[in-house]
Amino acid sequence: MKGVILVGGFGTRLRPLTLTRPKPLVPFANKPIIKHQIEALAAAGITEVILAVGYMEEQLTEALKGYAKEIGIKIIFSVEEIAMGTAGPLSLVKEMLVHEKEPFFVLNSDVICNFPFKEMIEHHRVHGSDATILATTVEEPSKYGVIITDASARITAFIEKPQEFVGNSINAGIYLFNTTIFEYIENRPMSIEKEVLIQMVVEKKVCTFGLLGFWMDIGQPKDYILGHRLFLQSLSDPNARHSLIDPTAKISPTAQIGKNTVIGKNVVIEAGVKLEGSIIFEGSIIQENAQITNSIIGWDSVVSRWSRIEGLSVLGANVQVNEGIYISGGAIPPNTDVAGHVVIQPPSTPKSMAATISSPSL
């Protein structure tokens, strides 16, 4: 079987991190987002992955060549000359897929969950649908397009951002398609969600598979941070739920590493530092008595002594925060020397927007 991962977007919602790296290479739990997805596909028996690439194509393809060898999976690159949406990229790889007898997966590149690919395959075969959508439940369905199904898990309607409660099951951004999908796809910018699936639902050709466990679209900072919290809570190792620390990191015994904190490779955490609910990327240095809460510190950055960063602040790569600086809600571009306070919004703690414990589909 084959899989397609849609990685052509600019990752604008996750800036400034994506100003220097494509979003799929931004780390999640100390591993590039896309590597989580490819490893899960390979574990489910997928032998070939097609990447629909665009933004920072060269950086992405170089990294993925190494992953292909490491994971033991074939990776093919399809380059978008213009933005093609979510369905348009499939038209560019039609000849690689249309003659296959098996269905194929399509993944949005910013989705993190426990990836139940094997279970989806079995569900798809049992139900005999042309398309299976991974569905998850959310606390606030009014922010999403809600899926309405019948008793057999077949989708009967999509309701975009409903004002009244009609259900809380939403599209989780992972699909399993038969090759008949190409009957609905044209060689132009198209949307899977707003064009292709709408037609197929009318013809009663789409069913859902309910996700058990956590799910998050980590395409923006608050959800990226929340996604880490959900991921850490989902780990079978109870000791890992507190934090995730790369073994190469150097941490002072007097530093306080709070809950839901992730510390990357070769990070230095000095004496008296306090971290809570934050992600510290590879190569960064947090100097003595600095405090970081609910924020992201990009690659090779330095947070100087007695500085305080909070309120969903995001530092790009190679940022220097000078001594005693206060940052709240700031998005600091790469290669910036921060010499004054930055206050964009009051300190806040991300709330659970999409924590999911779903019931299995019928």
C-alpha positions in Angstrom: 0.0 0.0 0.0 0.9 3.6 -0.5 0.4 6.9 1.3 0.4 10.6 0.4 1.4 13.3 2.8 0.4 16.9 1.9 3.4 19.1 2.8 3.2 21.9 0.3 1.9 24.6 2.6 3.9 27.6 3.9 3.2 27.0 7.6 2.3 30.6 8.1 0.3 29.9 11.3 3.4 28.4 12.9 5.7 31.4 12.2 8.4 32.4 13.2 9.4 28.7 13.4 8.6 28.1 9.8 10.6 31.1 8.5 13.7 28.9 8.6 12.3 25.4 8.3 9.3 23.8 6.5 6.6 22.9 9.0 7.0 19.1 8.6 10.6 19.4 9.9 9.6 21.4 13.0 10.1 19.0 15.9 7.3 17.5 17.8 8.3 15.7 21.0 12.0 16.0 19.8 11.2 14.4 16.4 10.2 16.1 13.2 6.4 16.1 12.7 6.6 14.2 9.5 8.8 11.5 10.9 6.1 10.6 13.3 3.7 10.1 10.4 6.1 8.2 8.2 7.1 5.8 11.0 3.5 5.1 11.7 2.7 4.4 8.1 5.7 2.0 7.8 4.6 0.2 10.9 1.2 -0.4 9.3 2.8 -2.0 6.3 2.8 1.0 3.9 5.8 0.6 1.6 5.8 3.8 -0.4 5.1 7.4 0.6 4.5 10.2 -1.8 5.2 13.7 -0.5 3.4 16.6 -2.2 6.1 19.3 -1.6 6.3 23.0 -2.3 7.7 25.5 0.3 11.4 24.9 1.1 11.4 21.9 -1.1 15.1 21.4 -1.1 15.5 21.4 2.7 12.6 19.0 3.0 13.7 16.5 0.3 17.2 16.4 1.7 16.0 15.5 5.2 13.5 13.0 3.9 16.0 11.0 1.9 17.8 10.2 5.2 14.5 9.2 6.9 13.7 6.9 4.0 16.9 5.0 4.5 16.6 5.0 8.3 12.9 3.8 8.4 13.2 1.5 5.4 10.5 3.0 3.2 10.4 4.4 -0.3 9.7 8.1 -0.5 8.8 9.9 -3.7 8.6 13.6 -4.1 6.0 15.5 -6.2 6.6 19.2 -6.5 3.8 21.7 -6.7 4.7 24.7 -8.9 1.6 26.5 -7.6 -0.5 25.9 -4.4 -2.9 23.1 -5.3 -5.0 22.9 -2.1 -5.6 19.5 -0.5 -7.1 17.6 -3.5 -5.1 19.2 -6.4 -1.8 17.6 -5.4 -3.4 14.1 -5.9 -4.0 15.0 -9.6 -0.2 15.4 -9.9 0.5 11.8 -8.7 -2.5 10.2 -10.3 -0.4 7.9 -12.5 1.5 6.6 -9.5 -1.8 5.5 -7.8 -4.7 5.1 -10.2 -3.7 1.6 -11.3 -3.2 0.3 -7.7 -5.6 -2.4 -6.4 -5.2 -1.3 -2.8 -6.6 1.9 -1.3 -4.1 4.6 -0.3 -3.8 7.0 2.6 -3.8 10.8 2.5 -2.6 12.8 5.5 -2.5 16.4 6.4 1.1 17.1 7.5 0.2 18.9 10.8 -1.9 16.2 12.4 -0.6 14.3 15.4 -2.4 11.3 17.0 -1.9 7.6 17.7 -2.3 6.9 13.9 -4.6 3.9 13.8 -3.7 3.0 10.2 -4.1 -0.8 10.5 -7.6 -0.4 12.1 -8.6 2.0 9.4 -7.7 -0.4 6.7 -9.8 -3.2 8.2 -12.7 -0.9 8.8 -12.5 0.4 5.2 -12.6 -3.1 3.8 -15.5 -4.3 6.1 -17.6 -1.3 5.2 -16.9 -1.3 1.5 -16.8 2.5 1.1 -14.8 4.4 -1.4 -13.5 6.8 1.2 -12.9 6.5 5.0 -12.3 9.6 7.1 -10.7 9.4 10.4 -13.0 11.2 12.8 -12.4 12.6 16.2 -14.6 14.4 18.8 -14.0 17.9 20.2 -15.3 20.0 23.0 -16.1 23.0 20.8 -17.5 21.7 17.5 -18.7 25.2 16.5 -15.1 25.9 15.4 -15.0 23.0 12.9 -16.9 21.3 10.2 -19.1 18.7 11.9 -19.6 15.2 10.5 -23.1 13.7 10.6 -23.4 9.9 10.2 -26.0 7.2 10.1 -26.1 4.1 12.3 -23.6 2.3 10.0 -21.0 5.1 10.2 -21.7 6.3 6.7 -21.6 10.1 6.4 -24.8 11.8 5.5 -23.8 15.5 5.8 -21.0 18.0 6.7 -22.1 21.0 8.6 -19.5 23.8 8.6 -19.1 25.6 12.0 -22.7 25.0 13.3 -24.2 27.6 15.6 -26.3 25.0 17.3 -25.1 21.7 18.6 -25.6 19.0 16.0 -22.8 16.7 17.0 -19.1 16.9 18.0 -17.5 14.5 15.5 -15.1 16.3 13.1 -12.7 15.4 10.2 -9.3 14.5 11.7 -7.4 15.1 8.5 -6.5 11.5 7.6 -8.2 9.6 4.8 -8.2 6.2 3.2 -9.3 6.4 -0.5 -10.0 3.8 -3.2 -8.6 4.8 -6.6 -12.1 5.7 -7.6 -11.4 9.1 -5.9 -9.7 10.2 -9.1 -13.2 10.4 -10.8 -13.8 13.5 -8.6 -10.4 15.2 -8.9 -9.3 17.6 -11.6 -5.8 19.0 -12.4 -6.4 22.3 -10.6 -6.3 23.7 -7.1 -9.1 21.8 -5.3 -10.2 21.0 -1.8 -10.7 17.4 -0.5 -13.0 18.7 2.2 -15.1 21.3 0.4 -15.3 19.8 -3.1 -14.4 16.1 -3.4 -16.0 14.7 -0.2 -19.1 16.8 -0.6 -19.8 15.1 -4.0 -19.0 11.6 -2.6 -21.2 12.1 0.5 -24.2 12.8 -1.8 -23.5 9.5 -3.5 -23.2 7.8 0.0 -19.6 6.7 -0.6 -17.9 8.0 2.5 -17.8 6.5 6.0 -15.9 7.4 9.2 -13.6 5.6 11.6 -13.7 6.9 15.1 -10.3 7.7 16.7 -9.6 6.4 20.2 -7.1 8.6 22.0 -5.6 12.0 21.6 -5.6 14.1 18.4 -4.4 17.6 17.6 -3.9 19.8 14.6 -0.6 21.4 15.7 -0.5 24.0 12.9 -0.5 27.0 15.3 1.5 27.7 18.5 -1.3 27.3 21.1 -2.3 23.9 19.6 1.4 22.9 19.1 1.9 23.4 22.9 -1.4 21.7 23.8 -0.5 18.8 21.4 2.6 18.1 23.4 0.6 18.0 26.6 -1.8 15.5 25.1 1.0 13.5 23.7 2.9 13.3 27.1 -0.4 12.3 28.8 -0.9 9.5 26.3 2.5 7.8 26.9 2.4 4.4 28.5 5.4 5.3 30.6 4.1 7.3 33.6 7.5 8.8 34.2 7.4 10.5 30.8 4.2 12.3 31.5 6.0 15.0 33.5 8.4 16.0 30.7 10.4 14.7 27.8 14.2 15.4 28.0 16.7 14.5 25.3 19.6 12.5 27.0 22.2 15.0 25.5 20.7 18.0 27.3 22.7 19.4 30.2 20.4 20.4 33.1 21.5 22.0 36.4 20.3 20.1 39.5 18.8 23.3 40.8 16.7 23.9 37.7 13.0 23.2 38.0 11.5 21.3 35.1 7.7 21.5 35.4 5.0 19.5 33.7 4.5 19.2 30.0 7.9 20.4 29.2 10.0 19.1 26.3 13.8 19.7 26.1 15.6 19.0 22.9 19.1 17.8 21.9 22.1 19.6 23.3 20.1 22.1 25.2 21.7 23.7 28.3 19.5 24.6 31.3 21.5 26.5 33.9 21.0 26.9 37.7 17.7 28.3 39.0 15.9 28.1 35.7 12.1 27.4 35.9 10.3 25.8 33.0 6.6 24.9 32.7 4.6 23.8 29.7 7.2 24.8 27.2 9.2 23.4 24.3 12.9 24.1 24.1 14.4 23.3 20.7 17.8 21.8 19.9 20.9 23.8 20.8 19.3 26.5 22.9 20.7 27.8 26.2 18.6 29.0 29.1 20.8 30.9 31.4 20.5 31.0 35.2 17.3 32.1 36.9 15.4 32.6 33.7 11.7 31.5 33.7 9.8 30.2 30.7 6.1 29.3 30.8 3.8 28.1 28.0 6.2 29.2 25.2 8.4 27.8 22.5 12.1 28.6 22.2 13.5 28.0 18.7 16.7 26.3 17.6 20.1 27.7 18.9 18.5 30.5 20.9 19.8 32.1 24.1 17.6 33.3 26.9 19.8 35.3 29.2 19.8 35.3 33.0 16.8 36.6 34.9 14.7 36.8 31.8 11.0 35.8 31.8 9.1 34.5 28.8 5.4 33.5 28.9 2.0 33.9 27.3 2.4 31.7 24.3 5.6 33.4 23.1 7.4 31.9 20.2 11.1 32.5 19.5 12.4 31.7 16.0 15.9 30.2 15.4 19.0 31.9 16.8 17.3 34.5 18.9 19.2 36.3 21.7 17.1 37.5 24.6 19.2 39.9 26.7 19.4 39.8 30.5 16.3 40.6 32.5 14.0 40.9 29.5 10.2 40.2 29.8 8.3 38.7 26.8 4.6 37.9 26.8 2.8 36.8 23.7 5.7 37.8 21.5 6.5 36.1 18.1 10.2 36.9 17.7 11.7 36.5 14.2 14.9 34.4 13.6 18.3 36.0 14.3 16.8 38.8 16.5 18.6 40.4 19.4 15.8 41.2 22.0 17.0 44.2 24.0 13.7 45.5 25.3 10.5 44.1 26.8 7.9 42.6 24.5 4.3 42.5 25.7 1.7 41.6 23.1 -1.0 40.0 25.2 -1.6 39.1 28.9 -0.1 35.7 30.1 -2.5 32.9 29.3 -2.6 29.1 29.5 -3.8 27.2 26.5 -7.1 25.4 27.1 -8.0 22.0 25.8 -9.6 22.6 22.4 -9.4 19.3 20.9 -8.6 16.6 23.5 -10.3 13.5 22.2 -11.6 10.3 23.6 -13.8 9.0 20.8 -16.1 6.0 20.6 -15.1 3.5 17.9 -17.1 3.5 14.7 -19.5 0.7 14.0 
